[in-house]
């Protein structure tokens, strides 16, 4: 689940319907009534490439970087930032 200030994306890999695995909810907050009131939106189904296996793509990218000596999309610096964010989230 990824939550932003304009929408929320939900990926549910175990959902039996392949067309409903990736959904976008454009929820909002109504502030006109004097107090914030959540307004729930219907889910929008988002298309994505279901044929590509994420782990296979990740491993292939790693092998390609090893072969070509190219910089990876995410490096150790990025991994450290993610780890620090996860530690802080766990503490809160």
C-alpha positions in Angstrom: 0.0 0.0 0.0 1.3 3.5 -0.9 -0.6 6.4 0.5 -0.2 10.0 -0.8 -2.0 13.2 -0.3 -4.2 12.7 -3.4 -4.6 9.0 -3.7 -3.8 5.5 -2.3 -2.5 2.6 -4.4 -3.0 -0.9 -3.2 -1.4 -4.0 -4.6 -2.9 -7.3 -3.5 -0.9 -10.1 -5.1 -3.1 -12.8 -3.5 -6.4 -11.4 -5.0 -7.9 -14.1 -7.2 -9.0 -11.7 -10.0 -5.8 -10.7 -11.9 -7.5 -7.5 -13.1 -8.1 -6.3 -9.5 -4.6 -6.8 -8.0 -3.6 -3.2 -8.5 -6.1 -0.6 -7.4 -6.1 3.2 -7.0 -8.4 5.0 -4.6 -8.7 8.7 -5.0 -10.0 9.4 -1.5 -10.4 13.0 -0.3 -11.2 15.1 2.7 -14.2 17.4 2.7 -13.4 20.5 4.8 -16.5 22.5 3.9 -18.6 21.3 6.8 -16.4 22.9 9.5 -14.6 19.7 10.3 -12.7 17.3 8.1 -14.9 14.5 6.7 -13.4 11.6 4.7 -14.9 11.0 1.3 -14.2 7.5 0.1 -13.8 6.9 -3.6 -14.4 3.8 -5.7 -11.4 1.8 -6.7 -9.9 2.3 -10.1 -8.2 -0.8 -11.5 -4.8 0.0 -12.9 -3.2 -2.1 -15.6 0.3 -3.4 -15.2 2.5 -6.0 -16.9 1.4 -9.2 -15.3 3.7 -11.3 -17.6 6.9 -9.8 -16.0 8.0 -11.4 -12.8 9.4 -8.7 -10.5 12.0 -11.0 -8.8 13.1 -12.3 -12.2 13.5 -8.7 -13.5 15.4 -7.7 -10.3 17.8 -10.6 -10.7 18.3 -9.9 -14.4 19.0 -6.2 -13.7 21.6 -7.3 -11.1 23.2 -9.7 -13.7 23.2 -7.0 -16.4 24.9 -4.5 -14.1 27.5 -7.1 -13.2 28.2 -7.9 -16.8 28.2 -4.3 -18.1 29.6 -2.7 -14.9 26.7 -0.2 -15.1 25.3 1.5 -12.0 22.2 -0.2 -10.6 18.9 1.6 -10.4 19.1 1.4 -6.6 22.5 1.2 -4.9 23.8 0.8 -1.4 23.1 4.4 -0.5 19.4 3.9 -1.5 19.3 0.7 0.5 20.6 2.4 3.6 18.0 5.2 3.3 15.2 2.6 3.0 16.6 0.7 6.0 16.8 3.9 8.1 13.2 4.8 7.2 12.1 1.3 8.2 13.9 1.5 11.5 12.3 4.9 12.3 8.9 3.6 11.3 9.3 0.6 13.6 10.3 2.9 16.5 7.3 5.1 16.1 
